[in-house]
Amino acid sequence: MKKLLWLGLIGLLTASACYIYVPSDRGPYGEPRTRPEYRDRYSTYGDIDIAFFYDYLSPYGVWVNYPPYGYVWLPRDVSYRWRPYSRGRWVWTDYGWTFLPRDRWGWAVHNYGRWGWDRGLGWFWVPDIVWAPAWVVWRHGNIYIGWAPVPPGIEFHRDYGFRFRDHDIPGHYWHFLDGRHFLDDDFDRYIIPYERNRTVINLTSLKGNIRVRNDRVVNEGLEPDEVRRVVRREVTRYELRDARRPEDARVQGGEVLIYKPKVNPNESAKPKSSIGRSEAERQVTQGRLRGSLLKPSPDEETLNRDHERENLVLQETQEEEVYEIRRQVEEDKRVARSEDEKKKIDEEAKVKLTEVRKRHEDEKKEVTQRQKEEKSEVTKGKIKKKD
């Protein structure tokens, strides 16, 4: 009987060997341990239980029971327009494009698991046990570089990575930059307002190349040469090394240190404390949780400063698009074989510029309307506080 059980277990492991687990409707993994010695036990090299995520992240956010994913995590005290993979820097390593977060808890939620978005909650993180330099896909063009977290539920296969199409990634998931700022330490200052995403998506092509090589997940969605042309400087390659503690993430000489322990599954796991979805929505609405695209809660000074920066980025990137069209026109005219051909190029460019300017005006209106709503939300919050 024991022999039959062992044979059955081996069969199950063999059948699933070609897949890497991704968040699904299986729910949570393991029981949390919040004793101080639990933190100490996993503060140095070695494996951890997935229950450690529940304990470690609890001070920085709230766990929400969210079917079909089980327990998901919402960050607390982040910027009202915070998004995953927005506070940190991108570095090119022997694992491909690697996200080096600035947040103390960033090592867990940007290298393990997936991010989803809910209209009432904002961004939520679904735990998983597989480490990657970044669970994102890319878009790239002559002007822009963009990335988006891969939503939960899209299956990852160790042989070919992800199989998805453009519409599998919602438009507002994308972070787009003028590519010149891609390698900046503070690139979050240059993220384009998401009202522009529809336009930029049409000016870029999808680049997704997350796969397993030599028993490790790599993200090589963008070629360094492509990035070099856009950022207009060399792309440094770093060696990735294990950090001793979660808080040790940093660049050190020619190395990048990141805490990336092996995480063991534990299907009985659940947070020590959690709330339901309706309560989480209420806390988001009250401003006790931040990170939603639709429910801002900054102070008035911060909001005005962010709006000014946002409007500047909007203007600069729109002007860059117009400049790129004109540059391409001049290049096409230089190789034109006749005056008639040059005339046709000018006429087509005139039509295209008219369409682009109309689209830009629509984008400005959308941004202005959203900013107006955000200011109204802040004013309502101040009135409530006075009451």
Beta strands, then each sheet from edge to edge (+ up, - down):
strand 1: 48-49
strand 2: 61-65
strand 3: 71-75
strand 4: 88-93
strand 5: 96-101
strand 6: 114-118
strand 7: 122-126
strand 8: 136-140
strand 9: 144-149
strand 10: 156-157
strand 11: 161-162
strand 12: 175-178
strand 13: 205-207
strand 14: 210-213
strand 15: 216-219
strand 16: 237-242
strand 17: 250-252
strand 18: 255-258
strand 19: 263-264
strand 20: 275-276
sheet 1: 1+ 19+
sheet 2: 3+ 2- 20-
sheet 3: 5+ 4- 16- 18- 17+
sheet 4: 6+ 7-
sheet 5: 12+ 9- 8+ 13-
sheet 6: 10+ 11-
sheet 7: 14+ 15-
end
